[in-house]
Amino acid sequence: MAGIQIKDVSKTFQNKEEKTSYTVFENINLDVKSGEFISLLGPSGCGKSTLLNIVAGLDHASTGEVKAGDQIVKEPGSDRGVVFQEAALMPWMTVLENVMFALKKKMTKEDAKSRAIDYLKLVHLSKFINSYPHELSGGMKQRVSIARALAMDPSILLMDEPFGALDEQTRSTLHKEVQFIWETTRKTILFVTHNIRESILLSDRIILMGTRPGGIIGEFKVDLPRPRKQASPEFVELEEKIMSQLAGEIEKVMREEMGDDYSSQKASLLYGSNRNMGEHI
């Protein structure tokens, strides 16, 4: 397994036509230990997904560097598996073929099939190996996406709001699946979310990111025993601490987006039922 080192990382986007620029975040420093489950939590626009893409090698930092294990990240690599919010499966391929696709470049077809089936069993989809994506539910598609990433046997799993588009019941089921996968494989996981409860349920540590130009504004270690109970006093106390620290950041984003309309709608927009930070913006 491998950890992640993020050192003095900043990201600025340039608009060459308008000759303007804006800084998404600056001076990010974060060490993720091998086998650790870390959530990046914060309001929309704070750069969580951008930072994840830099770790994945899909984007480049403006300053600083990222290491995966002992290697500087310059491009995507098989040591880092990525799961996005949309499953992005190839519709003309079966579930098995989708998971096998990249594996066939590394091993024989027979070995690729055997490994793909093993990981589909891990996400409880072995009965659907001959199904096509349009025959699956949203949660099942995401499980295929997770199996596809895991089948490449990466040291690090990067997950960008993988359950954001799913209903609450499906999301709850997949929380249990991901926790089981993490406990089974002990992959290093970097997980992007807006959802406070989700981050507490899954993480060893929660990294809070502030509004643009963003940065790390706080860190919470989650010492609660697994499986975690949302109704426990310790869970609720931690949730309130995180919410208290992030509330000011959410307000900044809302004021910027809504202007004069913000004050009249503040109460209804600030938090969703699942403590999604800034889900309406």
C-alpha positions in Angstrom: 0.0 0.0 0.0 1.0 3.6 -0.4 0.2 6.9 1.2 -0.3 10.4 -0.3 1.8 13.5 0.3 0.5 16.9 -0.8 3.0 19.7 -0.3 2.4 23.4 -0.8 -0.1 22.7 -3.6 -2.0 25.7 -5.1 -4.3 25.8 -8.2 -5.0 28.9 -10.3 -7.1 28.9 -13.4 -6.3 31.3 -16.2 -8.8 32.8 -18.7 -6.6 33.8 -21.6 -9.4 35.5 -23.5 -10.4 37.8 -20.7 -6.9 37.9 -19.3 -8.2 37.1 -15.8 -7.4 34.4 -13.3 -8.8 33.0 -10.1 -7.2 30.8 -7.4 -9.2 27.8 -6.3 -7.0 27.0 -3.3 -3.5 27.7 -2.1 -0.8 26.1 0.1 -2.5 22.8 0.6 -0.4 20.5 2.8 -1.7 17.0 3.7 -0.2 13.6 4.5 -2.4 10.6 4.1 -1.0 7.5 5.7 -1.0 4.1 3.9 -4.3 2.4 4.5 -6.0 5.5 5.8 -9.6 6.6 4.8 -9.6 10.4 4.5 -12.6 12.5 3.5 -12.4 16.0 1.9 -15.4 18.0 3.0 -16.4 21.5 2.2 -18.8 23.8 0.3 -19.2 23.8 -3.5 -16.4 25.5 -5.3 -13.7 25.0 -2.6 -11.7 22.8 -4.8 -12.2 19.3 -3.4 -12.6 17.6 -6.8 -9.8 19.7 -8.3 -7.5 18.5 -5.6 -8.6 14.9 -6.1 -7.9 15.3 -9.9 -4.4 16.6 -9.1 -3.7 13.5 -7.0 -5.1 11.3 -9.8 -2.8 13.0 -12.3 -5.8 14.3 -14.3 -5.0 17.9 -13.5 -1.8 19.7 -12.6 -1.0 21.9 -9.6 0.1 25.5 -10.3 2.6 25.2 -7.4 3.8 22.5 -5.1 3.9 18.7 -5.6 2.0 15.5 -4.9 3.5 12.1 -4.2 1.7 8.8 -4.3 4.0 6.5 -2.3 7.5 7.7 -3.2 6.7 8.8 -6.7 5.9 12.4 -7.8 2.5 12.5 -9.5 2.8 13.8 -13.1 0.1 11.8 -14.9 -2.5 9.1 -14.3 -1.2 5.8 -13.1 -2.3 2.3 -12.3 -1.3 2.8 -8.7 -4.4 5.2 -8.4 -7.9 4.0 -9.1 -10.6 6.7 -9.6 -14.3 6.4 -9.0 -16.4 9.4 -10.2 -19.9 10.5 -9.4 -21.1 9.0 -12.7 -20.2 5.4 -13.3 -19.2 6.0 -16.9 -19.7 2.4 -18.0 -19.6 1.5 -21.7 -23.2 0.7 -22.6 -22.4 -1.8 -25.3 -20.4 -4.0 -22.9 -21.7 -6.3 -20.2 -20.9 -5.8 -16.5 -18.1 -8.4 -16.8 -16.7 -6.9 -20.0 -16.6 -3.4 -18.4 -14.5 -4.6 -15.5 -12.3 -6.7 -17.8 -11.6 -4.0 -20.3 -8.4 -2.5 -18.9 -7.3 -5.7 -17.3 -6.9 -7.4 -20.7 -4.0 -5.0 -21.4 -2.1 -6.4 -18.4 -2.9 -10.1 -18.5 -4.5 -13.0 -20.5 -8.2 -12.9 -21.2 -8.7 -15.9 -18.8 -6.9 -14.2 -16.0 -8.7 -10.9 -16.6 -12.0 -12.7 -16.4 -11.1 -14.5 -13.2 -10.0 -11.3 -11.5 -13.0 -9.4 -12.7 -15.4 -12.0 -11.3 -13.5 -11.9 -8.0 -14.1 -8.2 -7.6 -17.7 -8.4 -8.8 -18.2 -10.9 -6.0 -16.6 -8.4 -3.6 -19.3 -5.8 -4.5 -22.0 -8.5 -4.6 -22.7 -8.4 -8.3 -21.6 -11.8 -9.5 -25.2 -12.7 -10.5 -25.2 -9.7 -12.9 -22.0 -10.3 -14.9 -23.9 -10.8 -18.2 -26.2 -7.8 -17.7 -25.8 -4.5 -19.5 -25.6 -1.1 -17.8 -29.1 -0.1 -18.8 -30.4 -3.1 -16.9 -28.8 -1.9 -13.6 -29.9 0.5 -11.0 -27.8 3.6 -10.2 -26.3 1.9 -7.1 -25.4 -1.2 -9.1 -23.7 0.8 -11.7 -21.6 2.5 -9.1 -20.7 -0.9 -7.6 -19.5 -1.9 -11.1 -17.4 1.2 -11.3 -15.9 0.5 -7.9 -15.1 -3.1 -8.9 -13.5 -1.9 -12.1 -11.2 0.5 -10.2 -10.3 -2.2 -7.6 -9.7 -4.9 -10.2 -6.6 -2.9 -11.3 -5.3 -3.4 -7.8 -4.3 0.2 -7.1 -2.6 1.2 -3.9 -4.8 4.3 -3.7 -8.5 4.6 -4.4 -9.8 8.1 -5.2 -13.5 8.7 -5.0 -15.2 11.9 -6.2 -18.7 12.1 -4.7 -19.5 8.6 -5.9 -22.9 8.5 -4.2 -24.0 12.1 -4.7 -26.6 11.3 -7.3 -28.1 8.3 -5.5 -31.2 8.2 -3.2 -30.7 7.9 0.5 -31.5 4.2 0.8 -29.1 3.2 -2.0 -26.5 5.6 -0.5 -26.8 3.9 2.9 -26.3 0.5 1.3 -23.2 1.6 -0.6 -21.7 3.1 2.6 -21.7 -0.4 4.1 -20.3 -1.8 0.8 -17.4 0.7 0.8 -16.7 0.2 4.5 -16.6 -3.6 3.9 -14.2 -3.1 0.9 -11.9 -0.8 2.8 -11.8 -3.2 5.8 -11.1 -6.1 3.4 -8.5 -4.5 1.2 -7.1 -1.7 3.4 -6.6 0.5 0.4 -5.7 4.1 1.0 -8.9 6.1 0.2 -9.3 9.8 -0.5 -13.0 10.5 -0.6 -14.7 13.8 -1.7 -18.1 14.6 -0.3 -20.5 17.4 0.7 -22.2 15.2 3.2 -21.1 15.5 6.8 -22.8 12.3 8.0 -21.3 10.4 5.2 -17.8 11.6 6.1 -18.2 10.6 9.7 -19.6 7.2 8.9 -16.7 6.3 6.7 -13.5 8.2 7.6 -10.5 8.0 9.8 -10.0 11.7 9.4 -12.1 14.5 7.9 -10.3 17.4 6.2 -12.3 20.6 6.0 -11.7 22.9 3.1 -12.8 26.6 3.0 -14.2 28.8 0.2 -12.3 30.2 -2.7 -9.5 30.9 -2.5 -9.7 27.8 -0.4 -7.4 25.8 1.8 -7.5 23.5 4.7 -9.4 25.2 7.5 -9.7 22.3 9.9 -9.2 18.6 10.6 -11.2 16.1 12.7 -10.1 12.7 13.7 -13.0 10.2 13.9 -12.3 7.9 16.8 -15.8 6.3 16.9 -15.9 2.5 16.6 -17.2 0.9 13.4 -19.9 0.3 12.4 -20.9 3.8 13.5 -24.3 4.8 14.8 -25.7 8.1 13.6 -27.9 8.5 16.7 -25.1 8.1 19.2 -24.2 11.2 21.3 -20.6 11.0 20.1 -21.7 11.0 16.5 -24.1 13.9 16.9 -21.5 15.9 18.9 -18.9 15.5 16.1 -21.4 16.4 13.5 -22.3 19.6 15.3 -18.7 20.6 15.7 -18.0 20.1 12.0 -21.2 22.0 11.0 -20.3 24.9 13.3 -16.9 25.3 11.7 -18.3 25.1 8.1 -21.4 27.2 8.5 -19.5 30.5 8.0 -17.9 29.1 4.8 -21.3 28.1 3.4 -22.7 31.6 4.1 -19.8 33.2 2.2 -20.6 31.1 -0.8 -24.4 31.8 -0.6 -23.9 35.6 -0.2 -21.7 35.6 -3.3 -24.1 33.5 -5.3 -27.4 35.0 -4.2 -26.7 38.6 -3.2 -29.7 40.4 -1.7 -31.8 37.3 -1.9 -29.6 35.5 0.6 -31.0 36.8 3.9 -34.6 35.9 3.2 -33.8 32.3 2.2 -31.0 31.6 4.6 -32.8 29.2 6.9 -34.1 26.9 4.2 -30.9 26.8 2.2 -28.1 26.4 4.7 -28.5 22.7 5.5 -30.2 19.8 3.9 -31.7 16.9 5.8 -28.5 14.9 5.4 -26.2 17.8 6.4 -25.1 18.3 2.8 -22.9 21.4 2.9 -24.1 23.9 0.2 -26.1 21.3 -1.7 -28.3 24.0 -3.2 -25.5 26.1 -4.7 
